[in-house]
Each structure stands twice: as structure tokens, then as C-alpha cells.
């Protein structure tokens, strides 16, 4: 059964946001889900692309009040 994890990257600029996300994804089991919260527009644009390029599935990307919630399945 997949486990949900959350990573708060508020205030973390891209590309550091992807580097931190990648480290966490490497520690997860297959099919676990990671919810990433960030406020950097560049990171919100680039992080889903980078995750998919690494073979992960981006389940959802949601923007609200200057923040983004990106949900990724390992």
C-alpha cells in the first residue's frame, strides 16, 4: 500500500527545490506518493518536468495563493 509523504519547500529556489525533491524520492518505496509544496514559479514549472524525466509520475499540480502543490508518484 503506497504511503503519502509531504515536502515543504517554501522559500527554496529552483534548482535547489528539485535537488531536495530528488533526494526524498530516492528514499521512497515504489508507488509511494510525495506532495511537494513550493512558492517558486520557476520550480513549479521545472520540477514536474524533471520528475517525469527521471521516470516518476506527476499525478497533479495545483496552484493556490502563490503556492503550488505538486503530487508525484515514485
Phi and psi restraints in degrees (range 20) as a CNS / XPLOR table:
assign (resid 1 and name C) (resid 2 and name N)
       (resid 2 and name CA) (resid 2 and name C) 1.0 -63.7 20.0 2
assign (resid 2 and name N) (resid 2 and name CA)
       (resid 2 and name C) (resid 3 and name N) 1.0 148.1 20.0 2
assign (resid 2 and name C) (resid 3 and name N)
       (resid 3 and name CA) (resid 3 and name C) 1.0 -111.0 20.0 2
assign (resid 3 and name N) (resid 3 and name CA)
       (resid 3 and name C) (resid 4 and name N) 1.0 141.1 20.0 2
assign (resid 3 and name C) (resid 4 and name N)
       (resid 4 and name CA) (resid 4 and name C) 1.0 -95.3 20.0 2
assign (resid 4 and name N) (resid 4 and name CA)
       (resid 4 and name C) (resid 5 and name N) 1.0 135.6 20.0 2
assign (resid 4 and name C) (resid 5 and name N)
       (resid 5 and name CA) (resid 5 and name C) 1.0 -125.7 20.0 2
assign (resid 5 and name N) (resid 5 and name CA)
       (resid 5 and name C) (resid 6 and name N) 1.0 156.7 20.0 2
assign (resid 5 and name C) (resid 6 and name N)
       (resid 6 and name CA) (resid 6 and name C) 1.0 -130.3 20.0 2
assign (resid 6 and name N) (resid 6 and name CA)
       (resid 6 and name C) (resid 7 and name N) 1.0 137.7 20.0 2
assign (resid 6 and name C) (resid 7 and name N)
       (resid 7 and name CA) (resid 7 and name C) 1.0 -127.2 20.0 2
assign (resid 7 and name N) (resid 7 and name CA)
       (resid 7 and name C) (resid 8 and name N) 1.0 118.0 20.0 2
assign (resid 7 and name C) (resid 8 and name N)
       (resid 8 and name CA) (resid 8 and name C) 1.0 -92.8 20.0 2
assign (resid 8 and name N) (resid 8 and name CA)
       (resid 8 and name C) (resid 9 and name N) 1.0 112.6 20.0 2
assign (resid 8 and name C) (resid 9 and name N)
       (resid 9 and name CA) (resid 9 and name C) 1.0 -117.6 20.0 2
assign (resid 9 and name N) (resid 9 and name CA)
       (resid 9 and name C) (resid 10 and name N) 1.0 28.4 20.0 2
assign (resid 9 and name C) (resid 10 and name N)
       (resid 10 and name CA) (resid 10 and name C) 1.0 -62.9 20.0 2
assign (resid 10 and name N) (resid 10 and name CA)
       (resid 10 and name C) (resid 11 and name N) 1.0 129.5 20.0 2
assign (resid 10 and name C) (resid 11 and name N)
       (resid 11 and name CA) (resid 11 and name C) 1.0 85.3 20.0 2
assign (resid 11 and name N) (resid 11 and name CA)
       (resid 11 and name C) (resid 12 and name N) 1.0 -1.6 20.0 2
assign (resid 11 and name C) (resid 12 and name N)
       (resid 12 and name CA) (resid 12 and name C) 1.0 -97.1 20.0 2
assign (resid 12 and name N) (resid 12 and name CA)
       (resid 12 and name C) (resid 13 and name N) 1.0 119.7 20.0 2
assign (resid 12 and name C) (resid 13 and name N)
       (resid 13 and name CA) (resid 13 and name C) 1.0 -79.3 20.0 2
assign (resid 13 and name N) (resid 13 and name CA)
       (resid 13 and name C) (resid 14 and name N) 1.0 158.0 20.0 2
assign (resid 13 and name C) (resid 14 and name N)
       (resid 14 and name CA) (resid 14 and name C) 1.0 -77.8 20.0 2
assign (resid 14 and name N) (resid 14 and name CA)
       (resid 14 and name C) (resid 15 and name N) 1.0 139.5 20.0 2
assign (resid 14 and name C) (resid 15 and name N)
       (resid 15 and name CA) (resid 15 and name C) 1.0 -92.7 20.0 2
assign (resid 15 and name N) (resid 15 and name CA)
       (resid 15 and name C) (resid 16 and name N) 1.0 1.7 20.0 2
assign (resid 15 and name C) (resid 16 and name N)
       (resid 16 and name CA) (resid 16 and name C) 1.0 -62.5 20.0 2
assign (resid 16 and name N) (resid 16 and name CA)
       (resid 16 and name C) (resid 17 and name N) 1.0 -32.2 20.0 2
assign (resid 16 and name C) (resid 17 and name N)
       (resid 17 and name CA) (resid 17 and name C) 1.0 -62.3 20.0 2
assign (resid 17 and name N) (resid 17 and name CA)
       (resid 17 and name C) (resid 18 and name N) 1.0 -40.1 20.0 2
assign (resid 17 and name C) (resid 18 and name N)
       (resid 18 and name CA) (resid 18 and name C) 1.0 -68.9 20.0 2
assign (resid 18 and name N) (resid 18 and name CA)
       (resid 18 and name C) (resid 19 and name N) 1.0 -40.0 20.0 2
assign (resid 18 and name C) (resid 19 and name N)
       (resid 19 and name CA) (resid 19 and name C) 1.0 -60.0 20.0 2
assign (resid 19 and name N) (resid 19 and name CA)
       (resid 19 and name C) (resid 20 and name N) 1.0 -44.4 20.0 2
assign (resid 19 and name C) (resid 20 and name N)
       (resid 20 and name CA) (resid 20 and name C) 1.0 -67.5 20.0 2
assign (resid 20 and name N) (resid 20 and name CA)
       (resid 20 and name C) (resid 21 and name N) 1.0 -39.9 20.0 2
assign (resid 20 and name C) (resid 21 and name N)
       (resid 21 and name CA) (resid 21 and name C) 1.0 -63.4 20.0 2
assign (resid 21 and name N) (resid 21 and name CA)
       (resid 21 and name C) (resid 22 and name N) 1.0 -43.1 20.0 2
assign (resid 21 and name C) (resid 22 and name N)
       (resid 22 and name CA) (resid 22 and name C) 1.0 -61.2 20.0 2
assign (resid 22 and name N) (resid 22 and name CA)
       (resid 22 and name C) (resid 23 and name N) 1.0 -40.9 20.0 2
assign (resid 22 and name C) (resid 23 and name N)
       (resid 23 and name CA) (resid 23 and name C) 1.0 -60.8 20.0 2
assign (resid 23 and name N) (resid 23 and name CA)
       (resid 23 and name C) (resid 24 and name N) 1.0 -44.7 20.0 2
assign (resid 23 and name C) (resid 24 and name N)
       (resid 24 and name CA) (resid 24 and name C) 1.0 -66.9 20.0 2
assign (resid 24 and name N) (resid 24 and name CA)
       (resid 24 and name C) (resid 25 and name N) 1.0 -43.7 20.0 2
assign (resid 24 and name C) (resid 25 and name N)
       (resid 25 and name CA) (resid 25 and name C) 1.0 -59.0 20.0 2
assign (resid 25 and name N) (resid 25 and name CA)
       (resid 25 and name C) (resid 26 and name N) 1.0 -37.2 20.0 2
assign (resid 25 and name C) (resid 26 and name N)
       (resid 26 and name CA) (resid 26 and name C) 1.0 -63.7 20.0 2
assign (resid 26 and name N) (resid 26 and name CA)
       (resid 26 and name C) (resid 27 and name N) 1.0 -26.3 20.0 2
assign (resid 26 and name C) (resid 27 and name N)
       (resid 27 and name CA) (resid 27 and name C) 1.0 -86.4 20.0 2
assign (resid 27 and name N) (resid 27 and name CA)
       (resid 27 and name C) (resid 28 and name N) 1.0 -12.5 20.0 2
assign (resid 27 and name C) (resid 28 and name N)
       (resid 28 and name CA) (resid 28 and name C) 1.0 -83.5 20.0 2
assign (resid 28 and name N) (resid 28 and name CA)
       (resid 28 and name C) (resid 29 and name N) 1.0 157.9 20.0 2
assign (resid 28 and name C) (resid 29 and name N)
       (resid 29 and name CA) (resid 29 and name C) 1.0 -81.9 20.0 2
assign (resid 29 and name N) (resid 29 and name CA)
       (resid 29 and name C) (resid 30 and name N) 1.0 159.3 20.0 2
assign (resid 29 and name C) (resid 30 and name N)
       (resid 30 and name CA) (resid 30 and name C) 1.0 -55.2 20.0 2
assign (resid 30 and name N) (resid 30 and name CA)
       (resid 30 and name C) (resid 31 and name N) 1.0 137.4 20.0 2
assign (resid 30 and name C) (resid 31 and name N)
       (resid 31 and name CA) (resid 31 and name C) 1.0 74.9 20.0 2
assign (resid 31 and name N) (resid 31 and name CA)
       (resid 31 and name C) (resid 32 and name N) 1.0 0.3 20.0 2
assign (resid 31 and name C) (resid 32 and name N)
       (resid 32 and name CA) (resid 32 and name C) 1.0 -66.6 20.0 2
assign (resid 32 and name N) (resid 32 and name CA)
       (resid 32 and name C) (resid 33 and name N) 1.0 157.9 20.0 2
assign (resid 32 and name C) (resid 33 and name N)
       (resid 33 and name CA) (resid 33 and name C) 1.0 -117.6 20.0 2
assign (resid 33 and name N) (resid 33 and name CA)
       (resid 33 and name C) (resid 34 and name N) 1.0 135.3 20.0 2
assign (resid 33 and name C) (resid 34 and name N)
       (resid 34 and name CA) (resid 34 and name C) 1.0 -118.1 20.0 2
assign (resid 34 and name N) (resid 34 and name CA)
       (resid 34 and name C) (resid 35 and name N) 1.0 124.5 20.0 2
assign (resid 34 and name C) (resid 35 and name N)
       (resid 35 and name CA) (resid 35 and name C) 1.0 -100.5 20.0 2
assign (resid 35 and name N) (resid 35 and name CA)
       (resid 35 and name C) (resid 36 and name N) 1.0 119.9 20.0 2
assign (resid 35 and name C) (resid 36 and name N)
       (resid 36 and name CA) (resid 36 and name C) 1.0 -108.6 20.0 2
assign (resid 36 and name N) (resid 36 and name CA)
       (resid 36 and name C) (resid 37 and name N) 1.0 126.6 20.0 2
assign (resid 36 and name C) (resid 37 and name N)
       (resid 37 and name CA) (resid 37 and name C) 1.0 -109.1 20.0 2
assign (resid 37 and name N) (resid 37 and name CA)
       (resid 37 and name C) (resid 38 and name N) 1.0 125.9 20.0 2
assign (resid 37 and name C) (resid 38 and name N)
       (resid 38 and name CA) (resid 38 and name C) 1.0 -146.4 20.0 2
assign (resid 38 and name N) (resid 38 and name CA)
       (resid 38 and name C) (resid 39 and name N) 1.0 162.4 20.0 2
assign (resid 38 and name C) (resid 39 and name N)
       (resid 39 and name CA) (resid 39 and name C) 1.0 -123.8 20.0 2
assign (resid 39 and name N) (resid 39 and name CA)
       (resid 39 and name C) (resid 40 and name N) 1.0 10.3 20.0 2
assign (resid 39 and name C) (resid 40 and name N)
       (resid 40 and name CA) (resid 40 and name C) 1.0 -95.2 20.0 2
assign (resid 40 and name N) (resid 40 and name CA)
       (resid 40 and name C) (resid 41 and name N) 1.0 116.1 20.0 2
assign (resid 40 and name C) (resid 41 and name N)
       (resid 41 and name CA) (resid 41 and name C) 1.0 -59.0 20.0 2
assign (resid 41 and name N) (resid 41 and name CA)
       (resid 41 and name C) (resid 42 and name N) 1.0 -37.2 20.0 2
assign (resid 41 and name C) (resid 42 and name N)
       (resid 42 and name CA) (resid 42 and name C) 1.0 -65.5 20.0 2
assign (resid 42 and name N) (resid 42 and name CA)
       (resid 42 and name C) (resid 43 and name N) 1.0 -42.1 20.0 2
assign (resid 42 and name C) (resid 43 and name N)
       (resid 43 and name CA) (resid 43 and name C) 1.0 -63.4 20.0 2
assign (resid 43 and name N) (resid 43 and name CA)
       (resid 43 and name C) (resid 44 and name N) 1.0 -39.8 20.0 2
assign (resid 43 and name C) (resid 44 and name N)
       (resid 44 and name CA) (resid 44 and name C) 1.0 -63.0 20.0 2
assign (resid 44 and name N) (resid 44 and name CA)
       (resid 44 and name C) (resid 45 and name N) 1.0 -31.1 20.0 2
assign (resid 44 and name C) (resid 45 and name N)
       (resid 45 and name CA) (resid 45 and name C) 1.0 -81.0 20.0 2
assign (resid 45 and name N) (resid 45 and name CA)
       (resid 45 and name C) (resid 46 and name N) 1.0 -43.3 20.0 2
assign (resid 45 and name C) (resid 46 and name N)
       (resid 46 and name CA) (resid 46 and name C) 1.0 -86.4 20.0 2
assign (resid 46 and name N) (resid 46 and name CA)
       (resid 46 and name C) (resid 47 and name N) 1.0 -32.5 20.0 2
assign (resid 46 and name C) (resid 47 and name N)
       (resid 47 and name CA) (resid 47 and name C) 1.0 -60.5 20.0 2
assign (resid 47 and name N) (resid 47 and name CA)
       (resid 47 and name C) (resid 48 and name N) 1.0 -46.4 20.0 2
assign (resid 47 and name C) (resid 48 and name N)
       (resid 48 and name CA) (resid 48 and name C) 1.0 -61.0 20.0 2
assign (resid 48 and name N) (resid 48 and name CA)
       (resid 48 and name C) (resid 49 and name N) 1.0 -38.3 20.0 2
assign (resid 48 and name C) (resid 49 and name N)
       (resid 49 and name CA) (resid 49 and name C) 1.0 -63.6 20.0 2
assign (resid 49 and name N) (resid 49 and name CA)
       (resid 49 and name C) (resid 50 and name N) 1.0 -44.1 20.0 2
assign (resid 49 and name C) (resid 50 and name N)
       (resid 50 and name CA) (resid 50 and name C) 1.0 -65.1 20.0 2
assign (resid 50 and name N) (resid 50 and name CA)
       (resid 50 and name C) (resid 51 and name N) 1.0 -40.8 20.0 2
assign (resid 50 and name C) (resid 51 and name N)
       (resid 51 and name CA) (resid 51 and name C) 1.0 -62.4 20.0 2
assign (resid 51 and name N) (resid 51 and name CA)
       (resid 51 and name C) (resid 52 and name N) 1.0 -44.8 20.0 2
assign (resid 51 and name C) (resid 52 and name N)
       (resid 52 and name CA) (resid 52 and name C) 1.0 -67.1 20.0 2
assign (resid 52 and name N) (resid 52 and name CA)
       (resid 52 and name C) (resid 53 and name N) 1.0 -35.7 20.0 2
assign (resid 52 and name C) (resid 53 and name N)
       (resid 53 and name CA) (resid 53 and name C) 1.0 -64.2 20.0 2
assign (resid 53 and name N) (resid 53 and name CA)
       (resid 53 and name C) (resid 54 and name N) 1.0 -26.6 20.0 2
assign (resid 53 and name C) (resid 54 and name N)
       (resid 54 and name CA) (resid 54 and name C) 1.0 -87.6 20.0 2
assign (resid 54 and name N) (resid 54 and name CA)
       (resid 54 and name C) (resid 55 and name N) 1.0 -0.2 20.0 2
assign (resid 54 and name C) (resid 55 and name N)
       (resid 55 and name CA) (resid 55 and name C) 1.0 96.7 20.0 2
assign (resid 55 and name N) (resid 55 and name CA)
       (resid 55 and name C) (resid 56 and name N) 1.0 8.4 20.0 2
assign (resid 55 and name C) (resid 56 and name N)
       (resid 56 and name CA) (resid 56 and name C) 1.0 -90.3 20.0 2
assign (resid 56 and name N) (resid 56 and name CA)
       (resid 56 and name C) (resid 57 and name N) 1.0 160.3 20.0 2
assign (resid 56 and name C) (resid 57 and name N)
       (resid 57 and name CA) (resid 57 and name C) 1.0 -105.9 20.0 2
assign (resid 57 and name N) (resid 57 and name CA)
       (resid 57 and name C) (resid 58 and name N) 1.0 123.0 20.0 2
assign (resid 57 and name C) (resid 58 and name N)
       (resid 58 and name CA) (resid 58 and name C) 1.0 -85.3 20.0 2
assign (resid 58 and name N) (resid 58 and name CA)
       (resid 58 and name C) (resid 59 and name N) 1.0 113.2 20.0 2
assign (resid 58 and name C) (resid 59 and name N)
       (resid 59 and name CA) (resid 59 and name C) 1.0 -80.8 20.0 2
assign (resid 59 and name N) (resid 59 and name CA)
       (resid 59 and name C) (resid 60 and name N) 1.0 -40.3 20.0 2
assign (resid 59 and name C) (resid 60 and name N)
       (resid 60 and name CA) (resid 60 and name C) 1.0 -158.4 20.0 2
assign (resid 60 and name N) (resid 60 and name CA)
       (resid 60 and name C) (resid 61 and name N) 1.0 151.6 20.0 2
assign (resid 60 and name C) (resid 61 and name N)
       (resid 61 and name CA) (resid 61 and name C) 1.0 -134.2 20.0 2
assign (resid 61 and name N) (resid 61 and name CA)
       (resid 61 and name C) (resid 62 and name N) 1.0 122.9 20.0 2
assign (resid 61 and name C) (resid 62 and name N)
       (resid 62 and name CA) (resid 62 and name C) 1.0 -129.9 20.0 2
assign (resid 62 and name N) (resid 62 and name CA)
       (resid 62 and name C) (resid 63 and name N) 1.0 132.5 20.0 2
assign (resid 62 and name C) (resid 63 and name N)
       (resid 63 and name CA) (resid 63 and name C) 1.0 -108.6 20.0 2
assign (resid 63 and name N) (resid 63 and name CA)
       (resid 63 and name C) (resid 64 and name N) 1.0 137.4 20.0 2
assign (resid 63 and name C) (resid 64 and name N)
       (resid 64 and name CA) (resid 64 and name C) 1.0 -158.4 20.0 2
assign (resid 64 and name N) (resid 64 and name CA)
       (resid 64 and name C) (resid 65 and name N) 1.0 126.8 20.0 2
assign (resid 64 and name C) (resid 65 and name N)
       (resid 65 and name CA) (resid 65 and name C) 1.0 52.4 20.0 2
assign (resid 65 and name N) (resid 65 and name CA)
       (resid 65 and name C) (resid 66 and name N) 1.0 47.0 20.0 2
assign (resid 65 and name C) (resid 66 and name N)
       (resid 66 and name CA) (resid 66 and name C) 1.0 75.2 20.0 2
assign (resid 66 and name N) (resid 66 and name CA)
       (resid 66 and name C) (resid 67 and name N) 1.0 11.6 20.0 2
assign (resid 66 and name C) (resid 67 and name N)
       (resid 67 and name CA) (resid 67 and name C) 1.0 -126.8 20.0 2
assign (resid 67 and name N) (resid 67 and name CA)
       (resid 67 and name C) (resid 68 and name N) 1.0 156.1 20.0 2
assign (resid 67 and name C) (resid 68 and name N)
       (resid 68 and name CA) (resid 68 and name C) 1.0 -125.2 20.0 2
assign (resid 68 and name N) (resid 68 and name CA)
       (resid 68 and name C) (resid 69 and name N) 1.0 142.6 20.0 2
assign (resid 68 and name C) (resid 69 and name N)
       (resid 69 and name CA) (resid 69 and name C) 1.0 -117.9 20.0 2
assign (resid 69 and name N) (resid 69 and name CA)
       (resid 69 and name C) (resid 70 and name N) 1.0 115.2 20.0 2
assign (resid 69 and name C) (resid 70 and name N)
       (resid 70 and name CA) (resid 70 and name C) 1.0 -113.7 20.0 2
assign (resid 70 and name N) (resid 70 and name CA)
       (resid 70 and name C) (resid 71 and name N) 1.0 123.9 20.0 2
assign (resid 70 and name C) (resid 71 and name N)
       (resid 71 and name CA) (resid 71 and name C) 1.0 -107.6 20.0 2
assign (resid 71 and name N) (resid 71 and name CA)
       (resid 71 and name C) (resid 72 and name N) 1.0 123.7 20.0 2
assign (resid 71 and name C) (resid 72 and name N)
       (resid 72 and name CA) (resid 72 and name C) 1.0 -125.3 20.0 2
assign (resid 72 and name N) (resid 72 and name CA)
       (resid 72 and name C) (resid 73 and name N) 1.0 133.8 20.0 2
assign (resid 72 and name C) (resid 73 and name N)
       (resid 73 and name CA) (resid 73 and name C) 1.0 -101.9 20.0 2
assign (resid 73 and name N) (resid 73 and name CA)
       (resid 73 and name C) (resid 74 and name N) 1.0 132.1 20.0 2
